[in-house]
Amino acid sequence: MTQLIIGLARTENEAILMLNQVKKEGIKDKYLGAVAKEQLNLELVSEKTGLPKPLKGAGTDGAFGALKGILAGLGKRMDQTMSIGNAVRRLAGNEIGSETDDLVLTLTEAGISEEDARYYEEWLLKDHILVIVECSEEEAARVRPILLF
């Protein structure tokens, strides 16, 4: 049975270390991912781990994206997530914050408890990163110590 193991990284460097260590355990790139607020440097994580470039939600690129960034800074718009890796594509562009359940609903649909999903949302709002691995039960035994150190 497939499991989602979620690690909590405080910085881009922690996320890079976690992802590279999981890769050394034989987990393929397509089962790895990371999620953060769009202001964080997932480009660096992508570059240092070999995972795909960050995905953003609809409308976060170009001039409209710049306007949305300004509005977020003024408190007029919710923060949004961005993601790297195929395992977490659906998490790109989810709004996070007290006025939305976007991310929480997406995580609960993936089998995460609502309590844990809300905790993960708070983690992202603190400018931290979620490192996510999709794996078998056997692989989970090797991955957990890396992500849950």
C-alpha positions in Angstrom: 0.0 0.0 0.0 1.3 3.5 -0.9 2.0 5.9 1.9 2.7 9.6 2.1 5.5 10.5 4.5 5.8 14.2 5.2 8.9 15.8 6.6 9.2 19.3 8.1 12.2 21.4 6.8 12.9 24.8 8.3 15.1 25.9 5.4 15.8 25.2 1.8 19.1 23.6 2.8 17.3 21.2 5.2 14.9 20.2 2.4 17.8 19.6 0.0 19.5 17.4 2.6 16.3 15.4 3.2 15.5 14.9 -0.4 19.0 13.9 -1.4 19.2 11.4 1.5 15.9 9.8 0.5 17.2 9.5 -3.0 20.2 7.6 -1.6 17.8 5.1 -0.1 16.6 4.3 -3.7 13.4 6.4 -3.9 12.9 7.6 -7.4 12.5 11.3 -8.2 8.9 10.8 -9.4 7.9 9.9 -5.8 9.5 13.0 -4.2 8.4 16.5 -3.8 8.5 19.7 -1.7 5.9 22.4 -1.0 6.4 25.9 0.2 4.9 29.4 0.0 5.6 30.9 -3.4 8.1 33.4 -1.9 10.6 30.7 -0.9 13.4 29.5 -3.0 12.3 26.1 -4.3 14.3 26.9 -7.5 17.4 26.2 -5.3 15.9 23.0 -4.0 15.1 21.9 -7.5 18.6 22.7 -8.8 20.4 20.9 -5.9 18.2 17.8 -5.9 17.5 17.3 -9.6 13.8 17.6 -9.2 11.7 19.5 -11.8 11.4 23.3 -11.7 8.8 24.7 -9.3 5.2 24.7 -10.3 3.0 27.7 -9.3 -0.7 28.0 -9.4 -2.6 29.5 -12.2 -2.0 33.2 -12.6 1.1 33.5 -10.5 3.5 34.2 -13.4 3.9 37.3 -15.5 2.5 40.7 -14.8 -0.6 39.4 -13.1 1.6 37.3 -10.9 3.6 40.3 -9.9 0.4 42.2 -9.0 -0.8 39.2 -6.9 2.5 39.3 -5.1 2.1 43.0 -4.3 -1.4 42.4 -3.1 -0.2 39.5 -0.8 2.4 41.9 0.7 -0.4 44.4 1.4 -2.5 41.7 3.1 -5.0 41.8 0.2 -4.5 38.3 -1.0 -3.9 34.9 0.5 -0.5 33.3 0.2 -0.2 30.5 -2.4 1.9 27.4 -2.4 4.3 26.3 -5.1 5.7 22.8 -5.4 8.5 20.7 -7.0 8.2 17.1 -7.9 5.6 14.9 -9.5 4.4 13.5 -6.2 3.0 16.9 -5.2 1.9 18.6 -8.4 -1.7 19.0 -7.1 -0.4 21.1 -4.2 0.9 23.9 -6.4 -1.3 27.1 -6.3 -3.3 26.2 -3.2 -4.2 29.2 -1.1 -3.1 29.1 2.5 -4.2 31.2 5.5 -7.0 31.7 7.9 -9.6 32.5 5.3 -9.2 29.4 3.1 -9.2 25.6 3.4 -7.6 25.0 -0.1 -4.5 23.2 1.1 -6.2 21.4 4.0 -8.9 20.0 1.6 -6.3 18.8 -0.9 -4.2 17.1 1.8 -7.2 15.4 3.4 -8.3 14.1 0.0 -4.8 12.5 -0.1 -5.4 10.7 3.2 -3.9 13.1 5.6 -5.9 13.8 8.8 -7.5 17.2 9.0 -5.6 18.0 12.2 -2.3 17.1 10.5 -3.2 19.1 7.4 -3.9 22.2 9.4 -0.6 21.8 11.2 1.2 21.5 7.8 -0.5 24.7 6.6 0.7 26.5 9.7 4.2 25.2 9.0 4.1 26.7 5.5 2.8 30.0 6.8 5.9 30.2 9.0 8.0 30.2 5.8 9.0 26.5 6.2 8.9 23.6 3.7 7.1 20.3 3.5 9.1 17.4 2.0 6.8 14.7 0.8 7.7 11.1 -0.2 5.2 8.7 -1.7 6.4 5.2 -0.9 5.6 1.6 -0.1 5.4 0.4 3.5 8.8 -1.3 3.2 10.3 2.0 1.9 8.6 4.0 4.6 10.6 2.2 7.2 13.8 3.6 5.6 12.3 7.0 4.8 10.8 7.9 8.1 14.1 8.3 10.1 15.3 10.7 7.4 12.2 12.9 7.3 11.2 12.7 10.9 14.6 13.3 12.5 
